[in-house]
Amino acid sequence: MIDFTEVKLHNIVVHNIGNSLQEEGMKLSKGPLVFRESIVKELLMKYFLSPFKGELFYNFFHDTELALNEIYNYASKIFDDPDCFYLQTINISKHLYDKSNHHNIKGGEFYLVYFADCVVNGDSMDAIGLFKSENKDTYLRIFQETDNFEIEHEQGININKLDKGCLIFNTNREQGYKICVVDNTNKGQEAQYWKNDFLKIKQHEDNYFHTQNLMKLTKEFCNDVLAKEYEVSKADQIELMNRSVQYFAKKEVFNLNEFQAEVMGSEESMVNAFNTYKEEFQEKNQVNTYDEFNISNGAFKSNKKIFKSILKLDKNFHVYIHGNKEFIERGYDEGRQMHYYQLFFKNETS
């Protein structure tokens, strides 16, 4: 968990980074930003930090050697010597400009910030913030001119909508630091440039990561194996997914054998199929899944929506199945040449 209650903003530099493909260039500040009003500093702190609320962390990485990751390298120099902060903002900005090479990437202000007293999982530490503003909103300004009121419009930044952000916490240096990321713009191919090209990060392997992977593995197992290879009905798939959700909701620790017993029952063939698919999942996604770990409540809440409990029948009916699978039966009507479900219930509510 992250706590910004006591956080302090020690240094901030703002540059403007254009699209390198369109040769828009960069406009670099000659020094740190100076605040003329304390309220502006407070508003910026809200703008920068309020989007970071979750438990999802990342690490820097490089295919060859971690030290060759540019942002990791520049961040390490700043943490080692905060006095070189401004110089490294120039290097980071040049790297961002180099990676802003897709025609849909918008230019904008690039804020580089040095924070102190960020608390992560109970430990206080410094952090480096990288934030980019790509979109402007239109605001109306009302003001009085002699005896009348006048109105004009201005372009500005909505402090409730951070476009792109990254917090690099000074911990886990050997593993590529602990990093939080926000990216609320660009849904197409160019969206990958912030995480994949500029930062070059991968998800941090912690309890959030393990919980997320096991939930994703279970969902894909139902879709890829139960439905296609075992021809398990959609209702039975939903029942298994519902049991999976219930398991993650009530347990604090994941145990593979316990999970299989409670979710899949005594069907040995299904357990074996799950274990086989787990190995394929690990190889395909280049991840390790663990047989025991502490369940992350944040990961559970974020990912439980992938387990759909809706049985869609053509375009006519949607049946929500929350449990008691014994009260629904599937059949086939030879006369109509159609499948059907029978639902058994005691009370009908509006």
N, C-alpha and C positions, 0 to 999 in steps of 0.2 A: 504494500500500500504506500501511497505517496501523500505527504503532508506538507503543505506550503504555508502553514500558519505563521512561521517565523522567518520565511524566506526574505532575503535582501537582494536588491539589484545593485551590483557593484560597478558595472560597466556596460555600456551599450553603444554600438556603432551601427549606423544605417547606410547602406549602399543601394544603388539601383542597378538591377541586373536585367539586361534585355535578352532577346532571342538571338543566339549566335548564328543559327541557320539564316536568319534574315539580316544579320550583321547590324543589330541594333546597338551593340556596344554596352559598356558599363559606365556608370557615373559613381565614382568613389569619393566618399567623404574624406576630409583631411584630418579628422580626429573624432573623438567620442561625441555623442549627443549630449547637449547641455539642456537641462530642464529649467524653464523659466517659471513654471507653476508646478507645485507638488501634486496637484490633482491629475496632471497629465501623466506623471509617473505611475500613479495609482491605477489610472485607466489602462495604461499599457500593461501593467502587471496582470490585470484581469484578462486583457486580450490575449496575452501570451500563455497564461497558466491555467485558466479555467477549463479549457477543453481536455486537459490531462487528468482523467479520473479513474481509469481502469487499472487492471493488473497485467496487461499485456506488454511484455518487454522484448527488446531485440538486442542483438550484438552486431558489431562490425565484423566483417569477414573479408577474406581475399582468397582467391583460388590458389595462389602460390604461397604467400606469407602475410600474416596479419599486418605487419608493419608497413606493407605496401598499399594498404587502404589509405587513401589520401586524407579523408576526414579523421580517421583514427589517428593518423600521424600528427595532423595539425592540432587536434584536441589534446593529445598527449603533451605537446610542447606548451600549450596554454596551461594545463594543470601543473606542469613542472615549473613554469615561470609565468604567472599571471601578467607580469609587466609586458610580455610580448603579445598581449591580446590583440592590440590594433594591427600589428604586422600580420598576424595569422588570419585576421578577418579579410585581409586583401587576398591571401592565398586561397582561403575557402571560397571567396567570391569568384575568383578566377576559375576555380574548379566547377562551381555551379554554372557559370557562363558557358564553359566548355561542354557541359552536359545538357544545356538548354538548347538542343539542336533538332527539335521536332517542330514542324510548322505550326502546331496547335498550342505550343507552350507560350504562355503570356509572360511578358516582362512585368517587373514590379519592384517594390521596395523589399530589401533583404535586411532583416534585423539580426544582429549577432549580439548576444547578451551573456554576461557572466553573472551567475547567481551564487549566493552563499546561503548556508543553513537550510538546504532542502532535506527533508527527512524521508528516507526510503526504508521501509520495513524496520523502523525504529532507529536507524542510524542517520546522523546528520552529516551532510557532505556538500561540496560545491557541485555546480552543474553548468554546462554551456548550453545556451538555447539558440537554435537557428530557426528563424521564422520568415516566411515569405508571403507577402500580400500581392495577390494577382488580380483581384476584382475590386472595383469601386462601386459604391452605392451613391444614389442621388439624394441629397438632403435639401429641405426647404428651410430657409432662415427668415424669420419674421423680425423686423426691427422698426422702431419708431423714427420717423423723419419729420421734424416740426410737429404739426398737428395731425399728421396721418401716419398710417402703418404701411410699410413697404415689404415686399417679399422678393427673394431671389434664391437661386438654387446653387448648390456647390457639390462637387464630387469629393467623396471622402471614404474612409475605412469604417466599416461596421465592426465595432469592438466585440460584438457577439458572434462574429463569423471569421474564425481564423482559417485561412486557406491551407497553408502548409506549415507544419511545425515539427521540431525535433528537440528533445531534451537529452543531453548526454551527461549521465551521472558519473561522478568520479569514484567508481567502484567496479570490481570485476575487470580490472584493466587487462589481465592476461587472457581473459575470454572475449575481449572486444568491448568492454564497458557494458553498463546497463543503459538501454536507450528506450525512450517512449516516442512514438511518432503519430502525427496527425496529418491526414491528407484528405481534404474535403472537396477537391476540385479535380477535373479531368478524369472521366470515366473510360476513355478510350485507351488505345495503345500507349499514348504519350503519358498516361497516368503513372507508368512504372518508373519514370525517370527520377522522381524524388527518392523513392526507397531503393530501387535497384541500381540506378546509374550514379546518382549523386552520392547517396549515403552508403550504398552497397551493404545492406544489413540482412540478417536472417533472424528468425524468431529465437528468443532465449529459451533454452531447454530447462524449464522449471515445472512446477505442478500445474500451472495454467496450460503450458504446452502439452503435458502428458494427458491431462483431462480432455482437452480439445481433440487430440489425436484419437483417443479411444472412442469418443463420441462420434467423430467422423468415420472411424473404422467400422463401428457398429452400423451406422446408417448405410454406408456403401456395401457392407456385407448383406444387408437386407435387400438392397436394390440389385446388386450384381450376382449374388449367389442364390439366395432363397427364391427370388422371383424367376431367374432365368434357368438355373441348373436344377433346382428342386421343385420348381413350379408351385411354390407355396402361395396360397391365395393372398390377396392384398389385405384382407381382414386379419389374417394370421401374422403377416408382416407388421401391421400396425400394432397388434397385441405385443409382439416381441419388442418393438420400439418403445411402447408404453412402459413395459417392464424395465427396460433400460433406463428410461427417464426416472422412474421411481427409485431405481437403485442409486443413481447418482444424486438424487434429491435427499435421500435419507442416510446415506453413508458419509463418513468423514475420510475413510481410507479405502482406496480401490484395491481389491484383491482379485486376480484373474480367475482363480478356481471358484471363489465365492460368487463372482459375477456370472460365470457360466452356469453354475448350479441354480441361481435364482432367476436368471433370465432365460436360459435355454433348457432348463430342467434336466431330465435324465436321458435325453436323446443323444447318445454317444456320437452318432453320425454327424449331427449338427455341430457338436463341440469340436469334432475333428475338422470339419469343414471351416469352422471359424478360425481355428489355429493355423490351418493352411493358408487361409485368406490373409491372416495377420502377417505372415511372412511375406506374402506378395505385396501387401500394403506398404510394409517397411521398405522393400526394395524399390517399389515404384515411386514412393515419395521421399526416399533417401532420409528416413527418420528411424529412430529406435522407439519402440513401444515397450513400456515396462510392465511387469506383472503385478507390481505393488507400488503405490504412491499416494500421497495425500490429495484428496479431491479438492480442486479449486472451485469455490462457490461462484467466483466471477466468471470463470470459463463455462461452468454449467449454465448460468443464466444467459450468457451470450450465445451459447450454441444449442440450447434445448429447442430452439425454434426450427432447427433442421429436421427434427423428428415430427413429421406431420401425422396427425391422428385423423385425417380426413379421408374417407373412402369416396372417391368420385366415380359416379355411375353415369356414363355417357355425359350428356349435357343437362340431364333432368334432375339428378339428385346428388346432394352432398351429405354423407352420413358421418357424423363425428363419433369416433369410438374411443371411449376413455377407460374401458375396463370390462370385466365380465363377458369375455369372449363367448362363453357357453350360451349366452342369450342371443346369439346371431348365427344363423345357419345359411349356407350357400347351396343352391341347387340349379337344375336346368329344366326348363319347360319345353318338352318336345313339340307341343302343339304350336307354341309361339316361336320356337327356335331361338330362345333367349335365356340368358342366365338370370337368377333372381337371388335375393337375400330375404330370409325371414327374421324379423326382429321380435323378441319377446320382452314384455315390460308389464309392470303392475299399475303405474300411474302415468297419466298424460298431463303435462303442465304447459301453460302458455308462455 
